[in-house]
Amino acid sequence: MITVVALTETIPSDHTGHHPARQAGEVRQSATTYEEARDRIFAELPDGWRVIHLRTV
């Protein structure tokens, strides 16, 4: 079993980098393979959010 942790954040409304309502989060998924855990994370990611970084624990 492998656990993948994704650091996530809300997608900014423009390219300026100014995002006063930014929210950050962390999502964990466990599966038999890295690819399966990663795919579960992206499948469950809410609209308006993006993955910043993936790591295994």
N, CA, C and O atoms as a DFTB+ gen file, in Angstrom:
228 C
 N C O
     1  1       0.861      -1.179       0.000
     2  2       0.000       0.000       0.000
     3  2       0.900       1.234       0.000
     4  3       1.899       1.291       0.718
     5  1       0.535       2.202      -0.805
     6  2       1.281       3.458      -0.885
     7  2       0.314       4.606      -0.631
     8  3      -0.834       4.572      -1.072
     9  1       0.781       5.607       0.072
    10  2      -0.022       6.797       0.339
    11  2       0.604       7.984      -0.374
    12  3       1.803       8.235      -0.254
    13  1      -0.221       8.711      -1.116
    14  2       0.212       9.909      -1.825
    15  2      -0.462      11.109      -1.176
    16  3      -1.669      11.103      -0.929
    17  1       0.335      12.137      -0.902
    18  2      -0.173      13.372      -0.311
    19  2      -0.048      14.475      -1.354
    20  3       1.012      14.661      -1.952
    21  1      -1.133      15.200      -1.565
    22  2      -1.139      16.310      -2.520
    23  2      -1.337      17.616      -1.768
    24  3      -2.288      17.761      -1.001
    25  1      -0.441      18.557      -1.989
    26  2      -0.652      19.903      -1.497
    27  2      -1.469      20.627      -2.558
    28  3      -1.122      20.598      -3.739
    29  1      -2.544      21.270      -2.146
    30  2      -3.466      21.891      -3.082
    31  2      -3.698      23.358      -2.730
    32  3      -3.434      23.796      -1.610
    33  1      -4.193      24.098      -3.705
    34  2      -4.584      25.483      -3.458
    35  2      -5.678      25.874      -4.439
    36  3      -5.868      25.231      -5.472
    37  1      -6.392      26.938      -4.097
    38  2      -7.402      27.458      -5.013
    39  2      -6.701      28.123      -6.191
    40  3      -5.612      28.678      -6.048
    41  1      -7.331      28.061      -7.336
    42  2      -6.764      28.638      -8.552
    43  2      -7.014      30.142      -8.546
    44  3      -8.157      30.571      -8.381
    45  1      -5.957      30.962      -8.724
    46  2      -6.144      32.413      -8.751
    47  2      -7.002      32.840      -9.941
    48  3      -7.051      32.160     -10.965
    49  1      -7.662      33.954      -9.786
    50  2      -8.562      34.435     -10.841
    51  2      -7.819      35.045     -12.026
    52  3      -8.389      35.170     -13.110
    53  1      -6.550      35.429     -11.835
    54  2      -5.769      35.978     -12.948
    55  2      -4.296      35.633     -12.751
    56  3      -3.937      34.907     -11.824
    57  1      -3.462      36.152     -13.621
    58  2      -2.044      35.806     -13.634
    59  2      -1.160      36.757     -12.813
    60  3       0.064      36.625     -12.837
    61  1      -1.752      37.701     -12.095
    62  2      -0.953      38.713     -11.398
    63  2      -0.233      38.174     -10.169
    64  3       0.737      38.772      -9.703
    65  1      -0.703      37.049      -9.644
    66  2      -0.104      36.519      -8.433
    67  2      -0.763      37.044      -7.166
    68  3      -0.482      36.562      -6.068
    69  1      -1.636      38.027      -7.315
    70  2      -2.359      38.579      -6.174
    71  2      -3.627      37.760      -5.980
    72  3      -4.520      37.767      -6.827
    73  1      -3.694      37.060      -4.865
    74  2      -4.806      36.146      -4.624
    75  2      -5.191      36.234      -3.142
    76  3      -4.862      35.332      -2.372
    77  1      -5.881      37.303      -2.731
    78  2      -6.156      37.539      -1.317
    79  2      -7.037      36.475      -0.663
    80  3      -6.972      36.293       0.552
    81  1      -7.850      35.777      -1.435
    82  2      -8.736      34.769      -0.853
    83  2      -8.166      33.357      -1.017
    84  3      -8.905      32.377      -0.940
    85  1      -6.860      33.254      -1.242
    86  2      -6.217      31.962      -1.464
    87  2      -6.462      31.027      -0.290
    88  3      -6.376      31.419       0.874
    89  1      -6.765      29.795      -0.624
    90  2      -6.898      28.739       0.367
    91  2      -5.957      27.618      -0.018
    92  3      -5.744      27.354      -1.201
    93  1      -5.399      26.965       0.973
    94  2      -4.510      25.840       0.733
    95  2      -5.037      24.625       1.480
    96  3      -5.763      24.751       2.465
    97  1      -4.665      23.464       1.003
    98  2      -5.124      22.246       1.652
    99  2      -4.198      21.084       1.369
   100  3      -3.184      21.220       0.685
   101  1      -4.570      19.942       1.909
   102  2      -3.806      18.714       1.731
   103  2      -4.788      17.573       1.537
   104  3      -5.773      17.464       2.268
   105  1      -4.524      16.727       0.557
   106  2      -5.376      15.586       0.263
   107  2      -4.508      14.337       0.301
   108  3      -3.408      14.328      -0.253
   109  1      -4.993      13.284       0.951
   110  2      -4.276      12.005       1.026
   111  2      -5.112      10.904       0.410
   112  3      -6.326      10.843       0.605
   113  1      -4.450      10.034      -0.335
   114  2      -5.101       8.855      -0.888
   115  2      -4.133       7.685      -0.792
   116  3      -2.934       7.843      -1.018
   117  1      -4.650       6.531      -0.460
   118  2      -3.859       5.302      -0.416
   119  2      -4.369       4.328      -1.457
   120  3      -5.571       4.237      -1.704
   121  1      -3.449       3.603      -2.063
   122  2      -3.797       2.619      -3.088
   123  2      -2.632       1.638      -3.220
   124  3      -1.600       1.786      -2.566
   125  1      -2.816       0.650      -4.066
   126  2      -1.752      -0.338      -4.257
   127  2      -0.614       0.201      -5.117
   128  3       0.514      -0.284      -5.021
   129  1      -0.896       1.207      -5.966
   130  2       0.155       1.825      -6.781
   131  2       0.100       3.343      -6.650
   132  3      -0.927       3.923      -6.297
   133  1       1.231       3.962      -6.942
   134  2       1.308       5.428      -6.934
   135  2       0.316       6.022      -7.929
   136  3      -0.397       6.975      -7.615
   137  1       0.279       5.452      -9.126
   138  2      -0.588       5.973     -10.184
   139  2      -2.062       5.937      -9.782
   140  3      -2.806       6.877     -10.062
   141  1      -2.476       4.871      -9.137
   142  2      -3.865       4.753      -8.706
   143  2      -4.206       5.794      -7.640
   144  3      -5.270       6.411      -7.691
   145  1      -3.309       5.988      -6.679
   146  2      -3.531       6.993      -5.633
   147  2      -3.558       8.392      -6.236
   148  3      -4.409       9.210      -5.886
   149  1      -2.626       8.664      -7.141
   150  2      -2.581       9.969      -7.805
   151  2      -3.859      10.230      -8.586
   152  3      -4.428      11.319      -8.504
   153  1      -4.307       9.249      -9.334
   154  2      -5.531       9.408     -10.130
   155  2      -6.749       9.657      -9.241
   156  3      -7.632      10.430      -9.612
   157  1      -6.807       9.020      -8.088
   158  2      -7.914       9.254      -7.149
   159  2      -7.909      10.701      -6.650
   160  3      -8.960      11.328      -6.519
   161  1      -6.719      11.216      -6.376
   162  2      -6.614      12.611      -5.913
   163  2      -7.168      13.557      -6.970
   164  3      -7.986      14.423      -6.660
   165  1      -6.729      13.398      -8.210
   166  2      -7.192      14.295      -9.273
   167  2      -8.677      14.121      -9.558
   168  3      -9.349      15.087      -9.921
   169  1      -9.202      12.910      -9.401
   170  2     -10.624      12.666      -9.645
   171  2     -11.496      13.342      -8.589
   172  3     -12.622      13.745      -8.878
   173  1     -10.986      13.465      -7.382
   174  2     -11.772      14.036      -6.288
   175  2     -11.484      15.516      -6.039
   176  3     -12.079      16.120      -5.147
   177  1     -10.586      16.096      -6.814
   178  2     -10.233      17.500      -6.632
   179  2     -11.421      18.394      -7.000
   180  3     -11.937      18.298      -8.114
   181  1     -11.861      19.261      -6.083
   182  2     -13.012      20.122      -6.389
   183  2     -12.689      21.132      -7.493
   184  3     -11.528      21.478      -7.713
   185  1     -13.730      21.596      -8.179
   186  2     -13.556      22.651      -9.173
   187  2     -12.944      23.870      -8.497
   188  3     -13.288      24.201      -7.363
   189  1     -12.037      24.531      -9.202
   190  2     -11.415      25.737      -8.674
   191  2     -10.175      25.469      -7.835
   192  3      -9.588      26.404      -7.288
   193  1      -9.767      24.215      -7.725
   194  2      -8.573      23.835      -6.968
   195  2      -7.561      23.201      -7.906
   196  3      -7.920      22.640      -8.942
   197  1      -6.277      23.296      -7.528
   198  2      -5.220      22.662      -8.302
   199  2      -4.210      22.010      -7.362
   200  3      -4.094      22.380      -6.194
   201  1      -3.489      21.037      -7.898
   202  2      -2.440      20.357      -7.140
   203  2      -1.139      21.115      -7.351
   204  3      -0.753      21.425      -8.478
   205  1      -0.472      21.405      -6.239
   206  2       0.812      22.092      -6.298
   207  2       1.972      21.119      -6.241
   208  3       2.986      21.303      -6.915
   209  1       1.815      20.076      -5.426
   210  2       2.925      19.147      -5.190
   211  2       2.374      17.797      -4.762
   212  3       1.403      17.726      -4.009
   213  1       2.994      16.730      -5.243
   214  2       2.650      15.365      -4.832
   215  2       3.859      14.736      -4.159
   216  3       4.995      14.944      -4.587
   217  1       3.612      13.963      -3.101
   218  2       4.697      13.224      -2.462
   219  2       4.128      11.941      -1.868
   220  3       2.921      11.819      -1.657
   221  1       5.006      10.998      -1.607
   222  2       4.596       9.751      -0.967
   223  2       5.036       9.785       0.498
   224  3       6.021      10.427       0.862
   225  1       4.274       9.077       1.313
   226  2       4.635       8.947       2.734
   227  2       4.639       7.503       3.137
   228  3       4.918       7.185       4.293
